Amino acid sequence: MRTTIDLPDPLFRELKALAARRGASMKTLIRAAVEAELRRNQPTRGRRLKFPLRASVEPGTLRLTNAEIDDLSA
């Protein structure tokens, strides 16, 4: 899809110079910048839990109540 963006002159000149230094097109640099920004701002899927949540007194068995599990995962 094509779109038009307005850039301040100093920003345009800086972009054009960067593209020349990298041997790339301005289009390529703009696309990469937009993609990076979108990836950086994607919502996380949630907090990762590290196991074991609680060390077992008797290895191989772990007795926790639902309330204790909720507390550990909060």
Sequence and secondary structure as in RCSB ss.txt:
>XXXX:A:sequence
MRTTIDLPDPLFRELKALAARRGASMKTLIRAAVEAELRRNQPTRGRRLKFPLRASVEPGTLRLTNAEIDDLSA
>XXXX:A:secstr
        HHHHHHHHHHHHHHT  HHHHHHHHHHHHHHHTS        S SS  SSTT     HHHHHHHH 
